[in-house]
Amino acid sequence: MPMLHNHFHLLPLSMFFKILVVVGTSRSRSSSNDNGKEEEEEEEDHVVEVPRPWWNKLGVMGNVVGDAECEELYGLMPCSTSLGGNLSLLLIYGFMLLKAAQLLSDGSELLLAVLSPGIIGGLVLPILGALPDALLILVSGLGATQAEAQSEVLVGMGLVAGSSVMLLTALWGSCLIVGRCDLVDTSHGKLVAKDRTLNKGFSLFGTGVTTDKQTKWLSWIMMATLLPYVVAQIPCLLGLTAGGSLAVAIAGVLSVLGVIAYCTYQLIAPWIQERRIYWAKHKYKSHVMHRMSYYADKKKLGQVFLEDGATLDAEVLRRCFQKFDQNKDEVLEEAELERLIKKLGIEHKKNMPEKHEIALWMKEFDIVPKDNRITEEEFLKGMEKWRDSVKLTNTCGTNWHSNPNNSGALPRNYDPEEEQEDDDNEDAEEENKALPTKAQIINTAVLYLIAGAALAAFFADPLVDAIGGFSKASGISPFFIAFIATPLATNSSEAISSILFARRKHKKNISMTFSQIYGAVTMNNTLCLGIFLAIVYFRGLMWDFSAEITVILFSTLVMGGLAAVHTTFPLWVAFIAIALYPISIGLVAYLDYVCGWH
């Protein structure tokens, strides 16, 4: 297993601190003593103001613009009052929140690879997944004065609304587009998507996706978590001038109960956790197929896949089996399996510990009889099974190999003696290697989670300040900046994973993808909203978010309602979903600035 520091991406972190130095030297507030201030006051009348270049007005170069000052956070984080300076800080701090979210995601996947469904998967990991968003919401309401908190809390509301809307519209629609397959008629007269088949291109009505019934249940759960929003809005709906704090308090309690109920449901019915575990193991199987292909090519055994890039070459797989069968008894035992795993180079940050990894191979490959040994035929059938689980055909994706000369024939330059010498050298190197144990995997996961949580906690407040500074410099409401920018920082990593997973074009994959989206929105509507409501209540802030709540209800009910009554979605639905994203932004602007809801 590689060293931990290889996974913490030190190069981006070092680049970040270099950028901070550059930005800080030009834009951070300078400090001076009392004598310096007196000298400046005495010479003030003698100073002739020189017109500033246009680039200084933009704040791209030079000192801060205007007489306003900003305050350094922690005494070391740079700040700015210019448009360009705040945009730079917004990008830098957003990048650090993205790294925090990636570390939390990697740590969660590591734990899922070694743990069975339980308290960790049902309670701890869902909360950790929402941690970056929760911290941003928390610090957005901790302004020094009530007036500052009332202004900055718009960032928190923008994050709650923007994250949910982006997941349910732009991401949901994108996953449908990349995961679409041909729709075919069933014996019951219903259209369903045929897995891994795409012959109809971009047919709006002839292609689409099909999910399972369990995904429908999650959409109902997601819509049920909208209740706290409605309760908090009751005084506004009834036109009451009093009772706002009470409604906010009741809504906050409902949000907390929603978190407890959702996590309890995952403990009682752990199928949601099992889907997450399936996701993690699916990535492992895909990695194995790639490494097996690379190994056979490197050792000049031939190409594992035939010319179509989808069919396995049985003869090449037999040669691979024979190379791993050290004692030539025509079966692979545990020690030989361990050697196979090392030979393939399956050592990466999402690896499973030794016992779990070997157990997975035995469970998937050792069919009949169950004698804890894998025969050659079982090996071939097992590889076919794993290939099917991550299958990408020519109509649904790209080939595993672009070499047109795929063939089971041995390469002309194949030398068995040379190959044996290479194997002996590799065996000598592997003596000092060992597959990670379960304890090592858990320790690594905990380090990822701690590092991710620490990064999120450290950079949440600077990001909120950068959003506020950019809002003042640009004249754009902090709500809209947070609505668009913060979800990109906290959700982009998982969004990319979801899209890649949906590309597998399988019912189980698209169901898993949509389940992840509905689960993330559910946590927004419970944990994140509960923190936001607590800030509003305990800081005595005014509840004035009718337009924002309307957009959340609108997008969630439209997309959740579709998912609650349908399991098959034609391609045209994807474009409706994606269009809802800009429509939601425009709706908030219309309600705020035209209808005067603020």
C-alpha positions in Angstrom: 0.0 0.0 0.0 1.4 3.4 -0.9 2.5 5.8 1.8 -0.3 8.1 3.2 1.4 11.3 2.2 1.1 10.3 -1.5 -2.7 10.6 -1.1 -2.9 14.0 0.5 -1.9 15.9 -2.7 0.8 18.0 -1.2 1.5 19.8 -4.5 -1.9 21.5 -4.7 -1.5 22.5 -1.0 1.9 24.0 -1.5 0.7 25.9 -4.5 -2.2 27.2 -2.4 0.0 28.7 0.2 2.2 30.3 -2.5 -0.9 31.9 -3.9 -1.9 33.1 -0.5 1.4 34.9 -0.1 1.0 36.7 -3.4 -2.6 37.7 -2.7 -1.9 38.6 0.9 1.0 40.9 0.1 -1.1 43.0 -2.2 -4.5 42.9 -0.5 -4.3 42.3 3.2 -4.9 45.1 5.6 -1.7 46.7 6.7 -1.1 47.7 10.4 0.6 50.8 11.6 1.5 52.3 14.9 0.0 55.6 16.3 3.0 57.7 15.3 2.6 56.6 11.7 -1.0 57.5 11.7 -0.2 61.0 13.1 2.4 61.6 10.4 -0.1 60.5 7.7 -2.7 63.0 9.1 -0.2 65.8 9.1 0.8 65.1 5.5 -2.7 64.4 4.2 -3.2 67.9 2.9 0.0 67.8 0.9 -0.7 64.6 -0.9 -1.8 65.0 -4.5 -4.0 62.1 -5.6 -2.8 60.4 -8.8 -5.4 58.7 -11.0 -5.1 54.9 -10.6 -4.7 52.7 -13.7 -7.8 50.8 -14.9 -6.4 47.5 -13.6 -6.2 48.8 -10.1 -9.8 49.8 -10.2 -10.6 46.2 -11.0 -8.5 45.0 -8.2 -6.5 42.7 -10.4 -3.2 44.2 -9.4 -2.0 46.6 -6.8 -3.4 47.5 -3.4 -7.0 47.4 -2.2 -9.5 49.6 -3.9 -11.1 52.5 -2.0 -10.7 53.5 1.6 -12.6 50.5 3.0 -10.6 48.0 5.0 -10.9 44.3 5.5 -9.9 42.1 8.4 -7.6 39.2 8.3 -9.0 35.9 9.6 -6.8 34.1 12.2 -4.3 36.8 11.7 -2.8 35.2 8.6 -5.5 34.7 6.0 -5.5 37.4 3.3 -8.6 39.5 2.6 -9.6 42.1 0.0 -12.2 44.8 -0.8 -11.7 44.6 -4.6 -13.6 42.5 -7.1 -10.5 40.7 -8.5 -9.1 40.1 -5.1 -12.3 38.5 -3.7 -12.7 36.4 -6.9 -9.2 35.0 -6.4 -9.9 34.3 -2.7 -13.2 32.7 -3.6 -11.5 30.3 -6.0 -8.7 29.5 -3.6 -10.9 28.8 -0.6 -13.5 27.0 -2.7 -10.7 24.7 -4.0 -9.7 23.9 -0.4 -13.3 23.1 0.5 -13.3 20.8 -2.6 -10.2 19.0 -1.3 -11.9 18.6 2.1 -14.9 17.0 0.5 -12.7 14.7 -1.5 -10.9 13.5 1.7 -14.1 12.9 3.5 -15.4 11.0 0.5 -12.3 8.8 0.3 -12.3 8.1 4.0 -16.0 7.1 3.8 -15.3 4.7 0.9 -12.4 3.1 2.8 -14.6 2.5 5.8 -17.4 1.0 3.6 -14.9 -1.4 2.1 -14.1 -3.0 5.4 -17.2 -2.5 7.5 -20.6 -4.1 7.2 -23.8 -2.0 7.4 -24.2 -0.6 10.9 -23.9 2.5 13.0 -20.8 3.8 11.1 -22.5 3.5 7.7 -26.0 4.5 8.9 -25.2 7.5 11.2 -21.6 8.6 11.0 -20.9 8.6 7.2 -24.1 10.4 6.2 -23.3 13.2 8.6 -19.7 13.4 7.5 -20.8 13.6 3.9 -22.8 16.8 4.8 -20.1 18.2 7.0 -18.6 20.8 4.5 -22.1 22.2 3.8 -23.0 22.2 7.5 -19.8 24.0 8.5 -20.3 26.7 5.9 -23.9 27.2 7.1 -22.7 27.4 10.7 -20.0 30.1 10.2 -22.3 32.1 7.9 -24.5 33.0 11.0 -21.7 33.7 13.4 -21.2 37.4 12.5 -19.9 39.7 15.2 -23.1 41.7 15.2 -26.7 40.8 14.6 -26.8 43.0 11.5 -23.7 41.2 10.1 -25.2 37.8 10.8 -28.4 38.8 9.1 -26.5 39.7 6.0 -24.0 36.7 6.0 -26.7 34.2 6.8 -27.8 34.6 3.1 -24.7 32.6 2.3 -26.1 29.7 4.4 -29.5 29.8 2.7 -27.8 30.1 -0.7 -25.8 27.0 0.0 -28.9 25.0 1.2 -30.9 26.0 -1.8 -28.1 25.9 -4.4 -26.9 22.4 -3.3 -30.4 20.8 -3.4 -31.4 22.5 -6.7 -28.1 21.7 -8.4 -28.3 18.0 -7.4 -31.9 17.6 -8.4 -31.7 19.4 -11.7 -28.2 19.8 -13.4 -26.7 16.6 -11.9 -29.8 14.5 -12.1 -30.4 15.4 -15.8 -26.7 14.9 -16.6 -26.7 11.4 -15.2 -29.8 10.5 -17.2 -28.1 11.7 -20.4 -24.9 9.7 -19.9 -26.8 6.7 -18.5 -29.5 6.4 -21.1 -30.1 3.1 -22.9 -32.7 2.0 -25.5 -36.3 1.9 -24.2 -38.1 -1.4 -25.1 -41.7 -2.6 -24.6 -42.3 -5.3 -22.0 -45.1 -7.9 -21.9 -47.0 -5.5 -19.6 -47.0 -2.7 -22.2 -44.5 -0.6 -20.3 -41.3 0.9 -21.5 -38.1 -0.1 -19.7 -34.4 0.6 -20.4 -32.4 -2.3 -21.8 -29.2 -2.4 -20.0 -26.0 -1.6 -21.9 -27.8 -1.1 -25.2 -27.8 2.2 -27.1 -28.7 2.0 -30.7 -31.1 5.0 -30.9 -28.6 7.7 -30.2 -30.3 10.8 -28.7 -33.9 9.8 -29.3 -35.9 11.9 -26.9 -38.6 9.2 -26.5 -36.7 6.1 -27.5 -33.9 6.2 -25.0 -33.9 6.7 -21.2 -33.2 5.0 -17.9 -35.1 2.8 -15.5 -34.7 2.7 -11.7 -35.8 0.2 -9.1 -38.7 0.6 -6.6 -36.4 1.3 -3.7 -35.2 4.4 -5.4 -38.9 5.6 -5.5 -39.1 5.2 -1.7 -36.1 7.4 -1.3 -37.8 10.1 -3.3 -40.8 10.0 -1.0 -38.5 10.3 2.0 -36.8 13.3 0.4 -40.1 15.0 -0.2 -41.3 14.3 3.4 -38.2 16.2 4.7 -39.7 19.4 3.1 -42.0 19.7 6.1 -39.7 22.0 8.2 -39.6 24.5 5.4 -43.4 24.7 5.3 -43.6 25.0 9.1 -41.1 27.9 9.2 -43.1 29.7 6.5 -46.5 29.4 8.2 -46.4 32.9 9.8 -45.5 34.4 6.4 -48.2 32.4 4.6 -50.8 33.6 7.2 -49.5 37.2 7.2 -48.7 37.1 10.9 -46.3 39.6 12.4 -45.7 37.5 15.5 -44.9 33.9 16.0 -42.0 33.8 13.6 -39.5 32.6 16.3 -41.8 29.9 17.5 -42.3 28.6 13.9 -38.6 28.5 13.4 -38.0 26.6 16.6 -40.6 24.0 15.7 -39.2 23.6 12.2 -35.7 23.2 13.8 -37.0 20.4 16.0 -38.6 18.7 13.0 -35.3 18.9 11.2 -33.4 17.2 14.0 -36.1 14.5 14.2 -35.7 14.1 10.5 -32.0 13.4 10.8 -32.6 10.9 13.6 -35.4 9.2 11.6 -33.4 9.0 8.4 -30.3 7.5 10.1 -32.5 5.1 12.1 -34.2 4.0 8.9 -30.8 3.2 7.5 -29.9 1.1 10.5 -33.2 -0.8 10.4 -33.3 -1.3 6.6 -29.6 -1.2 5.7 -30.2 -1.5 1.9 -29.1 2.1 1.5 -25.7 1.3 3.1 -25.4 -1.8 1.1 -25.7 0.3 -2.1 -22.8 2.4 -0.9 -20.8 -0.7 -0.3 -21.7 -2.0 -3.7 -20.5 1.3 -5.2 -17.1 0.9 -3.5 -16.7 -2.7 -4.5 -17.8 -2.0 -8.0 -14.9 0.5 -8.3 -12.6 -2.3 -7.1 -13.7 -4.8 -9.7 -13.3 -2.3 -12.5 -9.8 -1.6 -11.2 -9.0 -5.3 -11.3 -10.1 -5.7 -14.9 -7.9 -2.8 -16.0 -4.9 -4.2 -14.0 -5.4 -7.7 -15.5 -5.4 -6.3 -19.0 -2.3 -4.2 -18.3 -0.5 -7.1 -16.7 -1.1 -9.5 -19.6 0.0 -6.9 -22.1 3.1 -6.0 -20.0 4.1 -9.7 -19.7 3.5 -10.3 -23.4 0.8 -12.9 -22.8 -1.5 -11.3 -25.3 -4.5 -9.0 -25.2 -7.1 -9.9 -22.5 -9.9 -8.3 -24.7 -10.7 -9.2 -28.3 -11.0 -6.6 -31.1 -14.5 -5.5 -30.0 -13.1 -4.4 -26.7 -15.8 -6.2 -24.8 -15.2 -10.0 -25.1 -12.5 -11.7 -23.0 -9.9 -13.9 -24.6 -10.1 -17.2 -22.7 -6.7 -18.3 -24.0 -4.9 -15.3 -22.6 -6.8 -15.6 -19.3 -5.6 -19.3 -19.1 -2.0 -18.1 -19.5 -2.5 -15.6 -16.7 -4.0 -18.3 -14.5 -1.0 -20.6 -15.2 1.5 -17.9 -14.3 -0.2 -17.4 -10.9 -0.5 -21.2 -10.3 3.0 -21.6 -8.8 2.8 -25.2 -7.8 1.1 -26.2 -11.0 -1.7 -28.1 -9.3 -4.3 -26.4 -11.5 -6.0 -24.5 -8.7 -5.3 -21.1 -7.0 -5.2 -21.2 -3.2 -5.1 -18.2 -0.8 -1.3 -17.8 -1.0 -1.4 -17.8 -4.8 -4.3 -15.3 -4.7 -2.3 -13.0 -2.6 0.5 -13.2 -5.1 -1.9 -12.5 -7.9 -3.2 -9.4 -6.2 0.4 -8.1 -5.7 1.4 -9.0 -9.3 -1.6 -7.1 -10.7 -0.5 -4.1 -8.6 -3.9 -3.6 -7.0 -2.5 -1.3 -4.3 -4.3 2.0 -4.1 -6.1 4.2 -1.6 -9.4 2.5 -2.0 -8.0 -1.0 -1.6 -9.5 -3.5 0.7 -7.5 -5.2 3.5 -5.8 -8.5 2.8 -8.4 -10.9 4.4 -11.4 -9.0 2.9 -9.8 -8.9 -0.5 -9.0 -12.6 -0.7 -12.4 -13.4 0.8 -14.1 -11.4 -2.0 -12.2 -13.3 -4.7 -13.1 -16.6 -3.1 -16.7 -15.7 -2.7 -17.0 -14.5 -6.3 -14.8 -17.2 -8.0 -15.0 -20.3 -5.9 -18.4 -21.7 -7.1 -18.7 -25.5 -7.0 -17.5 -27.1 -4.9 -16.9 -24.5 -2.2 -13.4 -25.8 -1.3 -11.6 -22.5 -0.8 -9.7 -23.0 -4.1 -10.3 -21.6 -7.6 -10.0 -23.9 -10.6 -9.1 -22.6 -14.0 -12.7 -22.8 -15.2 -13.9 -21.0 -12.1 -11.3 -18.3 -12.8 -12.6 -17.8 -16.3 -16.2 -17.7 -15.2 -15.4 -15.3 -12.4 -13.5 -12.9 -14.7 -16.5 -13.0 -17.1 -18.8 -12.2 -14.2 -16.7 -9.2 -13.1 -16.4 -8.1 -16.7 -20.2 -8.1 -17.0 -20.6 -6.0 -13.8 -18.5 -3.2 -15.3 -19.2 -3.9 -19.0 -18.8 -1.1 -21.6 -19.8 -2.1 -25.1 -19.0 -0.3 -28.3 -22.6 1.2 -28.3 -22.4 2.4 -24.7 -18.8 3.5 -24.2 -15.3 3.1 -25.2 -13.2 0.0 -25.6 -10.8 -1.2 -22.9 -8.1 -1.4 -25.5 -7.6 0.4 -28.8 -5.1 -2.2 -30.2 -6.7 -3.6 -33.3 -4.5 -6.7 -33.2 -6.1 -8.3 -30.2 -5.4 -11.9 -30.5 -4.9 -15.0 -28.3 -1.7 -15.8 -30.1 1.6 -15.3 -28.2 3.6 -12.3 -29.3 6.6 -13.2 -31.5 9.1 -11.8 -29.1 7.7 -13.8 -26.1 10.6 -15.5 -24.2 9.5 -17.8 -21.4 13.0 -17.9 -19.8 13.2 -14.1 -19.8 9.7 -13.9 -18.3 10.6 -16.4 -15.6 13.7 -14.3 -14.7 11.5 -11.2 -14.4 9.0 -13.0 -12.2 11.9 -14.1 -9.9 13.0 -10.5 -9.6 9.5 -9.3 -8.8 9.1 -12.0 -6.2 12.2 -10.9 -4.4 10.8 -7.3 -4.4 7.4 -8.5 -3.1 8.9 -10.2 -0.1 9.0 -6.8 1.7 5.5 -5.9 0.6 2.3 -6.8 2.4 -1.3 -6.2 1.7 -2.9 -3.7 4.1 -4.7 -5.1 7.2 -8.1 -4.1 8.3 -6.7 -2.0 11.1 -4.4 -0.2 8.7 -7.3 0.6 6.3 -9.4 1.9 9.2 -6.5 4.1 10.5 -6.0 5.5 7.0 -9.7 6.2 6.7 -9.8 8.0 10.0 -6.8 10.1 8.9 -8.7 11.1 5.7 -11.8 11.9 7.7 -9.9 14.0 10.3 -7.9 15.8 7.6 -11.1 16.5 5.6 -13.0 17.8 8.6 -10.0 20.0 9.7 -9.7 21.5 6.2 -13.5 22.2 6.0 -13.5 23.8 9.5 -10.5 26.0 8.8 -11.5 27.3 5.4 -15.3 27.6 5.9 -15.1 31.0 7.5 -12.7 32.5 5.0 -14.9 31.3 2.2 -17.9 32.9 3.7 -16.0 36.2 4.1 -14.8 36.0 0.5 -18.4 35.5 -0.7 -19.4 38.6 1.3 -16.5 40.6 -0.1 -17.2 39.6 -3.6 -20.9 40.5 -3.1 -20.0 44.0 -1.9 -17.5 44.6 -4.7 -19.8 43.3 -7.4 -23.2 44.4 -6.1 -24.5 40.8 -6.5 -26.5 39.3 -3.6 -24.4 36.9 -1.5 -27.3 34.4 -1.9 -26.8 34.1 -5.6 -23.0 33.8 -5.2 -23.4 31.0 -2.6 -26.3 29.4 -4.7 -23.9 28.9 -7.7 -20.4 28.8 -6.3 -20.5 26.8 -3.0 -22.2 23.6 -4.4 -19.4 23.4 -7.0 -16.9 23.4 -4.1 -18.7 20.9 -1.8 -20.4 18.6 -4.3 -18.3 18.6 -7.5 -16.2 15.5 -6.5 -19.3 13.4 -5.9 -21.0 14.8 -8.9 -18.2 13.6 -11.2 -18.3 10.2 -9.5 -22.0 10.0 -10.0 -21.8 10.8 -13.7 -19.0 8.2 -14.3 -21.0 5.6 -12.4 -24.1 6.3 -14.5 -22.1 5.8 -17.6 -22.1 2.1 -16.9 -25.6 2.1 -18.3 -27.1 -0.4 -16.0 -30.3 -0.3 -13.9 -28.5 -0.9 -10.7 -26.0 1.8 -11.4 -28.5 4.5 -12.3 -30.6 3.5 -9.3 -27.6 3.9 -7.1 -26.8 7.3 -8.6 -30.3 8.7 -8.1 -30.4 7.2 -4.6 -27.2 9.1 -3.7 -28.7 12.3 -5.0 -32.0 11.9 -3.1 -30.0 11.0 0.0 -27.8 14.1 -0.2 -30.9 16.3 -0.6 -32.5 14.6 2.4 -29.4 15.5 4.5 -29.7 19.1 3.2 -33.3 19.2 4.3 -32.6 17.8 7.7 -29.1 18.3 9.1 -28.1 21.5 7.1 -31.5 23.1 7.5 -31.6 22.3 11.2 -28.3 24.1 11.7 -29.5 27.0 9.7 -32.7 27.2 11.7 -30.8 27.0 15.0 -28.7 30.0 14.0 -31.8 32.0 13.0 -33.5 31.2 16.3 -30.6 31.7 18.8 -29.2 34.8 17.1 -32.7 36.3 16.9 -32.5 36.8 13.2 -35.4 37.7 11.0 -37.0 34.9 8.9 -37.1 36.5 5.5 -36.5 33.7 3.0 -39.8 33.2 1.2 -38.4 33.4 -2.3 -35.5 31.0 -1.4 -37.9 28.5 0.2 -40.3 28.7 -2.7 -37.5 27.6 -5.1 -36.4 24.7 -2.9 -40.0 23.5 -2.7 -40.6 24.0 -6.4 -37.5 22.0 -7.6 -37.8 19.2 -5.0 -41.5 18.6 -5.5 -41.2 18.7 -9.3 -38.3 16.2 -9.5 -39.3 14.2 -6.4 -42.9 13.9 -7.7 -41.6 12.5 -11.0 -39.4 10.0 -9.2 -42.2 9.0 -6.8 -44.6 7.9 -9.5 -42.3 6.7 -12.3 -39.4 4.3 -12.6 -38.7 4.9 -16.3 -37.5 8.4 -17.5 -37.2 9.1 -21.2 -34.3 11.3 -22.4 -36.5 14.4 -22.8 -37.0 14.5 -19.0 -33.3 15.2 -18.6 -33.5 18.5 -20.5 -36.5 19.6 -18.4 -34.5 18.8 -15.3 -31.4 20.7 -16.5 -33.6 23.7 -17.5 -35.0 23.9 -14.0 -31.6 25.1 -12.7 -31.5 28.5 -14.5 -35.3 28.7 -14.1 -34.8 28.4 -10.3 -32.2 31.2 -10.3 -34.5 33.4 -12.3 -37.5 32.6 -10.1 -35.6 33.8 -6.9 -34.5 37.0 -8.7 -38.1 37.7 -9.9 -39.6 37.1 -6.5 -37.0 39.2 -4.7 -36.5 42.1 -7.0 -39.8 42.3 -8.9 -42.3 41.0 -6.4 -40.4 42.5 -3.4 -40.6 39.4 -1.3 -37.6 40.6 0.7 
